[in-house]
């Protein structure tokens, strides 16, 4: 019975791909990023600067609708006097040719960036020319940040504790911006 279910599932997946137009999403010829970078692109020194005694909590990578994503997370909870967490997400978004008019990977990424940035965030410039948006997350002591590099959406979230209390918003913001500045150089 289990073998029949596997054959049925495979047929359903194959049929879905045929109805959806074939292969899973692939990058277009103008998409600079054919996949999301892996966690190794995040400089160890940037992680160490943000989190003392940090360890990798998770590192996952794989396809997503319209692209490819990598999520990296580090923590120093239980390991440092001022514990915290750092999360970096890379999403390579591909050109979509399924509609009447193609949507480039860059346009796809611009739309995704606009969707993740909440009202009330600050715009900052990373390096010499990369615009980023930084905002306070709901949890105290947490900053979120996002920026675009061609068809790559990069998100950073930092949360920290100092003296048993969440770090001040300005400190969380500064840490997220410093990490993002290092990522601009890396991607």
C-alpha atoms as one frame of an Amber mdcrd trajectory, in Angstrom:
protein
   0.000   0.000   0.000   2.832   2.421   0.837   4.389   1.847  -2.607   1.091
   2.739  -4.293   0.887   5.953  -2.280   4.423   6.892  -3.329   3.608   6.287
  -7.001   0.412   8.318  -6.654   2.294  11.167  -4.942   4.992  11.153  -7.640
   2.330  11.246 -10.355   0.584  14.154  -8.628   3.829  16.123  -8.337   4.774
  15.378 -11.949   1.291  16.317 -13.136   1.469  19.535 -11.143   4.759  20.439
 -12.808   3.307  19.760 -16.246   0.249  21.893 -15.493   2.424  24.628 -13.963
   4.596  24.788 -17.056   7.426  22.395 -16.298  10.513  22.887 -14.213  10.711
  24.614 -10.849  11.573  28.305 -11.001  14.950  29.024 -12.552  16.852  32.298
 -12.883  16.415  34.395 -16.000  19.387  35.325 -18.147  19.494  38.847 -16.643
  19.276  37.682 -13.014  22.651  38.467 -11.413  22.101  36.035  -8.530  21.265
  32.522  -9.769  20.875  31.338  -6.167  21.036  32.776  -2.681  24.535  32.844
  -1.174  25.219  30.343   1.579  25.867  31.298   5.200  29.643  31.268   4.677
  29.338  34.650   2.906  28.489  36.267   6.267  31.874  37.344   7.659  32.725
  35.536  10.896  34.104  38.815  12.213  30.716  40.504  11.675  28.977  37.758
  13.655  31.614  37.925  16.422  31.272  41.709  16.588  27.480  41.443  16.941
  27.423  38.441  19.301  30.157  37.395  21.701  30.661  33.599  21.753  28.005
  33.034  19.072  27.230  29.587  17.721  25.351  28.668  14.561  21.775  27.854
  15.469  20.604  27.034  11.960  21.692  27.262   8.338  19.108  26.287   5.744
  18.980  26.777   2.007  16.608  25.762  -0.740  14.152  26.679  -3.468  11.204
  28.973  -2.835   8.417  30.084  -5.145  10.066  32.391  -7.654  13.593  31.950
  -6.372  16.034  30.502  -3.867  16.516  31.364  -0.171  19.167  30.857   2.504
  18.459  31.529   6.188  21.287  31.726   8.733  20.888  32.175  12.496  23.415
  32.557  15.307  22.867  32.792  19.044  24.885  33.533  22.131  22.041  32.771
  24.551  23.432  30.994  27.595  27.000  31.609  26.409  27.671  35.315  26.986
  27.060  38.074  29.533  25.137  40.051  26.897  23.330  37.315  24.930  21.557
  37.825  21.654  20.535  36.415  18.308  21.386  37.325  14.737  19.428  36.159
  11.702  20.390  36.788   8.074  18.172  35.819   5.152  19.188  35.939   1.496
  16.473  35.573  -1.172  17.456  35.445  -4.841  14.263  36.298  -6.724  14.061
  35.264 -10.343  12.529  36.786 -13.455   8.898  35.703 -13.810   7.858  35.057
 -17.399   4.535  33.379 -16.589   2.400  36.490 -17.216   1.772  38.560 -20.324
   4.602  40.910 -19.366   7.751  39.470 -17.788   8.656  40.745 -14.313  12.429
  40.966 -13.952  14.196  39.562 -10.923  15.107  43.130  -9.925  11.447  44.212
 -10.126  10.413  41.098  -8.202  12.970  41.995  -5.500  11.854  45.648  -5.376
   8.289  44.465  -4.714   9.431  42.028  -2.026  11.500  44.754  -0.334   8.525
  47.130  -0.290   6.394  44.355   1.224   8.756  43.571   4.130   9.560  47.148
   5.195   7.007  48.433   7.715   5.881  52.047   7.917   7.960  54.164  10.222
  11.307  52.608   9.402  14.423  54.647   8.769  16.348  54.710   5.520  20.115
  54.370   5.871  22.901  54.215   3.308  25.217  51.216   3.532  28.694  51.681
   2.140  28.794  54.319  -0.544  25.472  53.762  -2.283  23.193  50.956  -1.062
  19.882  52.120   0.411  18.598  50.039   3.310  15.592  50.251   5.582  15.850
  49.621   9.333  13.006  49.404  11.834  12.128  48.384  15.381  10.628  44.909
  15.544   7.799  44.147  17.978  10.058  42.464  20.523  11.984  45.014  22.620
  15.698  45.177  21.829  15.192  43.929  18.272  15.972  45.651  14.976  15.084
  44.506  11.479  16.825  45.680   8.323  16.453  44.950   4.610  18.246  45.953
   1.428  18.424  44.953  -2.206  21.422  44.008  -4.339  20.193  43.432  -7.904
  17.762  40.492  -7.646  18.903  39.593  -4.110  16.865  40.633  -1.069  18.911
  40.650   2.147  17.239  40.768   5.563  18.994  41.130   8.921  17.415  40.813
  12.370  19.333  41.408  15.587  18.063  41.012  19.139  20.144  41.541  22.251
  20.059  41.661  26.035  22.286  43.683  28.351  22.152  43.520  32.137  19.096
  41.276  31.971  17.056  43.767  29.907  16.591  44.143  26.149  19.195  46.420
  24.578  18.094  49.921  23.651  16.570  50.313  20.185  19.481  52.513  19.064
  21.990  49.803  20.027  20.017  47.093  18.203  19.711  49.375  15.166  23.439
  50.148  15.161  24.333  46.445  15.357  21.975  45.507  12.497  23.410  48.319
  10.354  27.023  47.268  11.069  26.272  43.664  10.068  24.485  44.838   6.909
  27.431  47.045   5.941  29.655  43.966   6.034  27.121  42.013   3.955  27.071
  44.696   1.246  30.805  44.101   0.827  30.282  40.319   0.703  27.421  40.111
  -1.809
